[in-house]
Amino acid sequence: MLPLIGLLVGIGIGLALNIPIPAAYSKYLGVAILAALDSAIGGLRANLEMKFNEKLFITGFFSNTLMAAFIVFMGDRLGIEVLYLAAVVAFGVRLFQNLALVRRHYFQKRHWE
Amino acid sequence: MKHFQSLITTLNTKARRTQVAIATICILIGVLIVTQLRVQQTASQALQAATESDLSQIVSNLDNEINALRAEAADLRLQLFKIERVSNDSSEIMKESAKNLNKLKIIAGLTKVRGQGIRVVITDENKSLNFYDLVDTVTELRSGGAEAISINGIRVIARTGITQNENGISVGRKSISPPYIVLAIGDPEVLHEALAIAGGIRDTLYSLPGVSFYITKENDIRINAAVDNL
């Protein structure tokens, strides 16, 4: 419940602050959001698997988002603009895996099998 | 029982910490998502987010537009050129007509005339001058290119008669008496030459008794319009 409230609060803050970001950086931000979502879902999964560690979770969140943005940036710099695909695929696959596991754990927990 | 309770509290605190951690991250994600959506909304109008084929499409569209606008500009330029030529022509005609009209007005004596010219003062103490001497003077001035001539303030135009009866000489229907002051507007040098040429009118009149004939060049001579003096 708290994560959902957090998400809504975040959206509210974003709407209120209206942070201006150059359009050129929106590509980095997009991949970073993907990484952040992956981290959050991963945290949920770890929580359900009873092995959640908030230090691991927080550091993972920041390193994943920053690394994802950095990979896209490096790709642009190296002339491999499609390098962002690597981050998108990696985080996308993990995102769906984590989602599937979260769903499974949730079902197991509720004994809906 | 005590063990069970402590387990529950630790679980509770641990679960709460987990929830808080995930919620914090979710706040960040919310901010990021809103920011990104905002940027994408504005960027959709900008070109940064466009793909290469989109860009090439946009460029070719713009090229077409440019070509169309160029053609239109050329068209309009041509139109402008045509209009300018027509208006030039008509203004040229107007100018020419105005000039002609002015010239004709001067010749007809309808307007006051002012300009360079000469002043001729002819004295005649013994009344030895005849009307044709004045006619000759006027004729010489006309052949010298005089635009306007007056004798004693009376404008001499094409239809002005110079006559003579027992009272003396008349210009138009007004009799005049010496000294005769003849004003003429035109090139002073040419007019002077026309009168002062050796064996010309000045020499002829000068030889008469009691007659003097002075010519002065003037910069500012004013001659009134002709009144109906037929």
Chai-1 contact restraints between the chains, C-beta under 6 A:
chainA,res_idxA,chainB,res_idxB,connection_type,confidence,min_distance_angstrom,max_distance_angstrom,comment,restraint_id
A,L2,B,Q19,contact,1.0,0.0,6.0,A-B,restraint_1
A,L2,B,A23,contact,1.0,0.0,6.0,A-B,restraint_2
A,P3,B,I22,contact,1.0,0.0,6.0,A-B,restraint_3
A,P3,B,A23,contact,1.0,0.0,6.0,A-B,restraint_4
A,P3,B,C26,contact,1.0,0.0,6.0,A-B,restraint_5
A,G6,B,A23,contact,1.0,0.0,6.0,A-B,restraint_6
A,G6,B,C26,contact,1.0,0.0,6.0,A-B,restraint_7
A,G6,B,I27,contact,1.0,0.0,6.0,A-B,restraint_8
A,L7,B,C26,contact,1.0,0.0,6.0,A-B,restraint_9
A,L7,B,G30,contact,1.0,0.0,6.0,A-B,restraint_10
A,V9,B,I27,contact,1.0,0.0,6.0,A-B,restraint_11
A,G10,B,I27,contact,1.0,0.0,6.0,A-B,restraint_12
A,G10,B,G30,contact,1.0,0.0,6.0,A-B,restraint_13
A,G10,B,V31,contact,1.0,0.0,6.0,A-B,restraint_14
A,I11,B,G30,contact,1.0,0.0,6.0,A-B,restraint_15
A,I11,B,V34,contact,1.0,0.0,6.0,A-B,restraint_16
A,I13,B,V31,contact,1.0,0.0,6.0,A-B,restraint_17
A,G14,B,G30,contact,1.0,0.0,6.0,A-B,restraint_18
A,G14,B,V31,contact,1.0,0.0,6.0,A-B,restraint_19
A,G14,B,V34,contact,1.0,0.0,6.0,A-B,restraint_20
A,G14,B,T35,contact,1.0,0.0,6.0,A-B,restraint_21
A,L15,B,V34,contact,1.0,0.0,6.0,A-B,restraint_22
A,I19,B,T35,contact,1.0,0.0,6.0,A-B,restraint_23
A,I21,B,T35,contact,1.0,0.0,6.0,A-B,restraint_24
A,I21,B,V39,contact,1.0,0.0,6.0,A-B,restraint_25
A,A23,B,V39,contact,1.0,0.0,6.0,A-B,restraint_26
A,A23,B,A43,contact,1.0,0.0,6.0,A-B,restraint_27
A,A23,B,A46,contact,1.0,0.0,6.0,A-B,restraint_28
A,A23,B,Q48,contact,1.0,0.0,6.0,A-B,restraint_29
A,A24,B,Q48,contact,1.0,0.0,6.0,A-B,restraint_30
A,S26,B,V39,contact,1.0,0.0,6.0,A-B,restraint_31
A,S26,B,A43,contact,1.0,0.0,6.0,A-B,restraint_32
A,L29,B,Q36,contact,1.0,0.0,6.0,A-B,restraint_33
A,G30,B,Q36,contact,1.0,0.0,6.0,A-B,restraint_34
A,I33,B,L32,contact,1.0,0.0,6.0,A-B,restraint_35
A,I33,B,I33,contact,1.0,0.0,6.0,A-B,restraint_36
A,I33,B,Q36,contact,1.0,0.0,6.0,A-B,restraint_37
A,A36,B,I29,contact,1.0,0.0,6.0,A-B,restraint_38
A,A40,B,I25,contact,1.0,0.0,6.0,A-B,restraint_39
A,A40,B,I29,contact,1.0,0.0,6.0,A-B,restraint_40
A,G43,B,I22,contact,1.0,0.0,6.0,A-B,restraint_41
A,N47,B,T18,contact,1.0,0.0,6.0,A-B,restraint_42
A,F52,B,T18,contact,1.0,0.0,6.0,A-B,restraint_43
A,E54,B,R17,contact,1.0,0.0,6.0,A-B,restraint_44
A,E54,B,A21,contact,1.0,0.0,6.0,A-B,restraint_45
A,F57,B,A21,contact,1.0,0.0,6.0,A-B,restraint_46
A,F61,B,I25,contact,1.0,0.0,6.0,A-B,restraint_47
